C-alpha cells in the first residue's frame, strides 16, 4: 500500500437502530438512525438528526437517513454504508466487466456468523485489508443475488407495483440517459439488495443527488406526508394514482398501521428495520388518502441503486462485488442466540423455520433455493384465489 492511500479518508457508516457492538476499526462510524423519533441516544454513535437531515422519515427511508446525513455533513475520499448486522467482507472480490458479467464460479451472496465481536480477520474486515481493496475501485457493493424471476416482477410480488412504476417513470423523465440501464436491470434475474456499497467521493455525491432527486419527486407525486408525528403511525398518500394493495406474504399494506412489536425497537424508540409485522386497522375516513407500506423508500432505493450501478458500469466505472457477513448477535449485553426462527404460511400450513438451517440447505442465489421459493409463491397465490 502506498503512502497516499494510507492518508485517504475512508468512512464506513453503519446504520444502527439499537445498541450494537462495533469492532475497533477507525474506518467504521456507527450512526444512530431515526434519532429524531426518540429521546434516547445510543452511546458512541452519531445521531442522524443533526444539521440538515431526514431523520424523522426513518420508518420509510430506513438506512437512507444515515446516507443522507453523511452526504450533507461528512467530507471523505470514500463513503461506505453497512448495517449493524451486515458488513461487507473483503476476503474475496469479484471484478465486474462493463457488460455486467463476472468471471469465474458463482459465490453465495452472504456468510452467516454468530457474533459481530468475533475475530473478523478471516473476512479481512480490518483497516489495512479494507484500505488496500477500496482504493482500487470506484464502486464496491454486495454480490448480486440470483432470483427466479426478473427484478421488476420480484418487486411486484411483494410490494405495490404502481410504486415502482412511478419511481421508474420519474427516473426516465428526469434522467432519460438512464432509460436503457433501467430496462436492462429491471428485466435481469440478478438483484442487489441492502443499499450497501462503498463509493469514491465524486461518484457518491453524484449518486446522492440523483437518488434523492428521484425520491423527493416521488414524495411530491404521492402527496406523502412525512413528519416526526405522522412517522410514528402512518404515511398518508393523496392526489396520486397509486392504487390500494392487499396484505400479502411480504407485508403489503392497505389501510393498515404499523405497530411496535419488537423489544429491540422499543428499546431504541424507533421502527425495527428487520421487522415486517403489521396489524390491520380501520380504514381511513378520507377516501383520497391511502397508506404506503413502511420502508417503501428503502425498497425503491434498492432497485434504483441497481439501475445506477448498471449505468455506471456501462460508462466504464471500475466495480467489484463482495459477499457480506450477516451476524446473529450484535449486542454483547443481550441474550445470545444461535437460531433465527421465522413463521411462514405455505397454503393452509403455518410453519416455523430456523433460517440458519434453511440457509445452509438452500443457500441464497442457489438454484434449489429459487425452486423452493417459486413453489412457495405459487402455492400462496393459489390459496389466495
C-alpha positions in Angstrom: 0.0 0.0 0.0 1.4 3.4 -1.0 1.7 6.4 1.3 -1.1 8.3 -0.4 -3.7 5.5 0.1 -3.0 5.4 3.8 -3.9 9.1 4.0 -7.2 8.8 2.1 -10.2 9.4 4.3 -12.5 6.4 4.3 -15.6 6.3 6.4 -17.9 3.3 6.5 -21.1 4.5 8.2 -23.0 1.7 10.0 -26.8 2.2 10.3 -27.9 1.2 13.9 -31.3 1.5 15.4 -30.4 -0.2 18.7 -27.3 -0.8 20.9 -24.8 -2.6 18.7 -21.2 -3.6 19.1 -18.9 -2.0 16.5 -15.4 -3.5 16.0 -12.3 -1.4 16.9 -11.7 -0.2 13.4 -11.1 3.5 12.6 -12.9 3.2 9.3 -16.2 2.2 10.9 -18.5 5.0 12.0 -21.8 3.9 13.7 -24.8 6.2 13.1 -28.0 6.1 15.2 -30.8 6.2 12.6 -34.2 7.6 13.4 -32.7 9.7 16.3 -35.4 12.4 15.7 -38.1 9.9 16.8 -36.6 9.1 20.3 -35.0 10.9 23.2 -32.7 8.0 23.7 -29.1 8.3 22.4 -27.0 5.3 21.6 -23.6 5.5 23.2 -20.7 6.2 20.8 -22.9 6.8 17.8 -23.5 9.8 15.6 -27.2 10.7 15.6 -28.7 11.3 12.2 -30.8 14.2 13.2 -28.1 16.9 13.5 -28.0 19.7 10.9 -29.6 19.1 7.6 -31.3 15.7 7.9 -34.3 13.4 7.2 -34.1 11.5 10.4 -37.9 11.8 11.1 -38.5 9.8 7.9 -36.5 6.8 9.0 -39.5 4.4 9.2 -39.8 4.8 5.5 -36.3 5.7 4.4 -34.6 3.1 6.6 -30.8 3.2 6.2 -31.1 6.1 3.7 -31.3 8.6 6.6 -27.7 7.7 7.5 -26.7 8.1 3.9 -28.4 11.5 3.6 -26.7 12.6 6.8 -23.2 11.5 5.6 -23.9 13.2 2.2 -24.7 16.5 3.9 -22.1 16.5 6.7 -19.1 14.2 6.1 -16.1 15.0 3.9 -14.4 11.8 2.8 -12.5 10.4 -0.1 -14.6 7.2 0.0 -18.1 6.7 1.6 -19.4 3.3 2.6 -22.5 2.0 4.2 -23.1 -1.2 6.3 -25.9 -2.3 8.5 -25.4 -3.1 12.2 -25.8 -6.8 11.5 -24.4 -6.9 7.9 -20.8 -5.9 6.9 -19.2 -6.3 3.5 -16.4 -8.9 3.6 -13.1 -8.1 2.0 -11.7 -11.6 1.7 -12.8 -12.1 -1.9 -13.7 -9.5 -4.6 -15.4 -10.3 -7.8 -14.5 -7.8 -10.5 -17.3 -6.8 -12.8 -16.9 -6.3 -16.6 -18.5 -3.4 -18.4 -21.3 -5.7 -19.7 -22.1 -6.6 -16.1 -20.7 -10.1 -16.2 -18.4 -11.7 -13.6 -15.8 -14.3 -14.5 -15.4 -17.5 -12.5 -17.7 -19.6 -10.3 -20.6 -18.0 -8.6 -20.4 -17.5 -4.8 -23.1 -17.2 -2.2 -24.1 -13.6 -1.5 -23.5 -13.8 2.2 -21.9 -15.7 5.0 -23.6 -16.3 8.4 -21.6 -15.6 11.6 -22.5 -15.8 15.2 -21.2 -12.6 16.8 -20.0 -9.3 15.4 -17.3 -9.2 18.1 -15.7 -12.4 16.9 -12.4 -12.4 15.1 -13.2 -11.0 11.6 -9.7 -11.4 10.2 -10.9 -14.4 8.2 -13.2 -12.0 6.3 -10.4 -9.3 6.1 -12.7 -6.7 7.9 -9.6 -4.8 9.1 -8.3 -1.4 8.3 -5.3 -2.5 6.2 -7.2 -5.0 4.1 -10.1 -2.7 3.6 -7.9 0.2 2.5 -6.0 -1.9 0.0 -9.1 -3.0 -1.7 -11.2 0.1 -1.5 -8.6 2.3 -3.2 -8.6 0.1 -6.3 -12.3 0.5 -7.1 -14.8 3.3 -8.0 -17.7 1.3 -6.5 -17.8 -1.8 -4.3 -21.2 -3.3 -3.5 -22.9 -6.5 -2.4 -22.5 -9.6 -4.6 -25.6 -10.0 -6.8 -28.3 -12.5 -5.8 -29.7 -14.7 -8.5 -33.5 -14.9 -8.4 -36.1 -17.0 -10.3 -37.8 -14.0 -12.0 -37.0 -10.6 -13.2 -36.0 -7.8 -10.8 -39.2 -6.0 -11.8 -41.5 -9.0 -11.2 -39.8 -9.9 -7.9 -40.6 -6.4 -6.6 -44.2 -6.6 -7.8 -44.7 -10.0 -6.0 -44.1 -8.4 -2.6 -44.9 -4.7 -3.0 -47.2 -2.3 -4.7 -46.4 -2.4 -8.5 -47.5 1.1 -9.0 -44.9 2.5 -6.6 -42.1 1.1 -8.6 -43.7 2.1 -11.9 -44.0 5.7 -10.6 -40.3 5.8 -9.5 -39.1 4.5 -12.9 -41.4 7.0 -14.7 -39.8 9.8 -12.7 -36.3 8.4 -13.3 -36.8 8.2 -17.1 -38.4 11.7 -17.3 -35.6 13.4 -15.3 -32.7 11.3 -16.5 -33.5 9.8 -19.9 -29.9 8.7 -20.4 -30.6 6.0 -17.7 -33.6 4.5 -19.5 -31.6 1.7 -21.2 -29.9 0.8 -17.9 -33.3 0.8 -16.2 -34.9 -1.5 -18.7 -31.8 -3.8 -18.6 -31.7 -4.1 -14.9 -35.4 -4.4 -14.3 -35.5 -7.3 -16.8 -32.5 -9.1 -15.3 -32.6 -12.0 -12.9 -29.8 -10.7 -10.6 -30.7 -8.2 -7.9 -28.7 -6.0 -5.5 -30.3 -5.8 -2.0 -29.4 -3.9 1.2 -28.4 -0.4 0.0 -24.8 -1.3 1.0 -21.9 0.0 -1.0 -18.6 1.9 -1.0 -18.1 4.7 -3.5 -15.4 7.2 -4.4 -16.3 10.7 -3.3 -17.4 12.2 -6.7 -19.5 9.1 -7.5 -21.1 9.1 -4.1 -22.1 12.7 -4.3 -23.5 12.3 -7.8 -25.4 9.2 -6.7 -27.0 11.0 -3.7 -28.1 14.0 -5.8 -29.5 11.6 -8.4 -31.3 9.3 -5.9 -32.8 12.0 -3.7 -33.8 14.0 -6.7 -36.0 11.0 -7.8 -37.3 10.2 -4.3 -38.2 13.8 -3.5 -40.3 14.0 -6.6 -41.9 10.6 -5.8 -42.9 12.1 -2.4 -44.4 15.1 -4.1 -46.3 13.0 -6.6 -47.6 10.7 -3.9 -48.5 13.5 -1.6 -46.6 11.7 1.0 -47.0 13.3 4.4 -43.9 12.5 6.5 -43.4 14.4 9.7 -42.0 13.3 13.1 -45.5 13.0 14.4 -47.0 11.1 11.4 -44.0 8.9 11.1 -44.8 7.1 14.3 -48.0 5.8 12.9 -48.9 6.1 9.2 -47.9 7.6 5.9 -50.9 9.2 4.1 -51.0 9.4 0.4 -53.3 11.7 -1.6 -53.5 13.1 -5.1 -51.8 10.2 -6.7 -52.9 7.3 -8.9 -51.2 4.7 -6.7 -53.8 2.0 -6.1 -54.6 0.3 -2.8 -53.0 -3.0 -2.2 -53.8 -6.1 -0.2 -51.9 -7.6 2.7 -49.8 -10.4 1.1 -46.9 -12.7 2.0 -44.3 -10.0 2.4 -46.4 -7.4 4.2 -48.0 -5.2 1.6 -50.3 -2.7 3.2 -53.8 -1.5 2.6 -55.4 0.6 5.3 -53.0 -0.7 7.9 -51.0 0.7 10.7 -47.6 -0.5 11.8 -47.4 -1.4 15.5 -44.3 -1.5 17.6 -43.9 -5.2 18.4 -40.1 -5.6 18.7 -38.4 -5.4 22.0 -35.3 -4.1 20.3 -37.2 -1.5 18.6 -39.0 -0.5 21.8 -35.6 0.0 23.5 -34.4 2.3 20.8 -37.8 4.1 20.3 -38.0 3.6 16.5 -39.0 1.0 14.0 -37.0 -2.2 13.8 -35.7 -2.2 10.2 -35.8 -6.0 10.2 -39.4 -6.3 11.3 -42.2 -6.9 8.8 -45.1 -7.4 11.3 -48.3 -5.4 10.6 -51.7 -5.3 12.1 -54.9 -4.4 10.4 -56.8 -1.3 11.5 -59.9 0.6 10.4 -59.8 2.2 7.0 -59.1 6.0 7.0 -62.2 8.1 6.6 -60.9 10.3 3.8 -61.1 8.2 0.6 -58.5 10.4 -1.1 -55.8 9.0 1.3 -54.1 5.7 1.1 -51.4 4.2 3.2 -48.0 3.3 1.9 -46.0 0.4 3.4 -43.2 1.2 5.9 -39.7 1.2 4.4 -41.1 2.0 0.9 -38.3 4.5 0.1 -35.7 2.0 1.2 -37.2 -0.7 -1.1 -37.4 1.7 -4.1 -33.8 2.8 -3.4 -32.6 -0.8 -3.6 -33.9 -1.0 -7.2 -32.8 2.5 -8.1 -29.3 1.6 -6.9 -29.2 -1.4 -9.3 -30.1 0.9 -12.2 -27.5 3.5 -11.2 -24.8 0.8 -10.8 -25.7 -0.8 -14.2 -25.4 2.6 -15.8 -22.0 3.4 -14.2 -20.7 0.0 -15.3 -21.6 0.8 -18.9 -19.8 4.1 -18.5 -16.5 2.4 -17.6 -16.6 2.6 -13.8 -14.3 0.0 -12.1 -16.6 -2.0 -9.9 -16.3 -5.0 -7.7 -18.8 -7.1 -5.7 -18.3 -8.5 -2.2 -20.3 -11.0 -0.3 -21.4 -9.8 3.1 -21.2 -11.2 6.6 -24.5 -11.5 8.4 -24.3 -11.5 12.2 -26.9 -13.0 14.5 -25.6 -11.4 17.7 -24.8 -7.7 17.7 -25.3 -6.6 21.3 -23.0 -8.3 23.9 -25.4 -7.3 26.7 -28.4 -9.0 25.1 -29.3 -12.7 25.2 -27.3 -14.6 22.6 -29.0 -16.9 20.1 -27.7 -19.4 17.6 -31.0 -19.7 15.8 -33.4 -17.4 13.9 -36.9 -18.7 13.9 -39.4 -17.2 11.5 -43.0 -18.0 10.7 -44.2 -18.7 7.2 -47.5 -19.6 5.5 -47.4 -22.2 2.7 -51.0 -22.5 1.5 -53.0 -23.6 4.6 -49.9 -24.7 6.5 -48.3 -22.5 9.2 -44.6 -23.2 9.6 -41.8 -22.1 11.9 -38.4 -22.4 10.4 -34.9 -21.9 11.7 -33.5 -19.6 9.0 -29.9 -20.6 9.7 -30.6 -24.2 9.0 -32.7 -23.3 5.9 -29.9 -21.1 4.6 -27.4 -23.9 4.9 -29.7 -26.3 2.9 -30.7 -23.7 0.4 -28.0 -21.0 0.1 -29.0 -17.6 -1.2 -28.8 -17.5 -5.0 -28.7 -21.3 -5.4 -31.0 -23.0 -8.0 -32.6 -25.2 -5.3 -33.4 -22.0 -3.3 -35.1 -20.4 -6.3 -37.0 -23.6 -7.0 -38.4 -23.8 -3.4 -39.2 -20.1 -3.4 -41.1 -20.5 -6.7 -43.1 -23.3 -5.3 -44.0 -21.4 -2.1 -45.1 -18.3 -4.0 -47.2 -20.4 -6.4 -48.9 -22.2 -3.6 -49.7 -19.0 -1.7 -51.2 -17.4 -4.9 -53.3 -20.5 -5.5 -54.6 -20.4 -1.9 -55.4 -16.7 -2.0 -57.6 -17.0 -5.1 
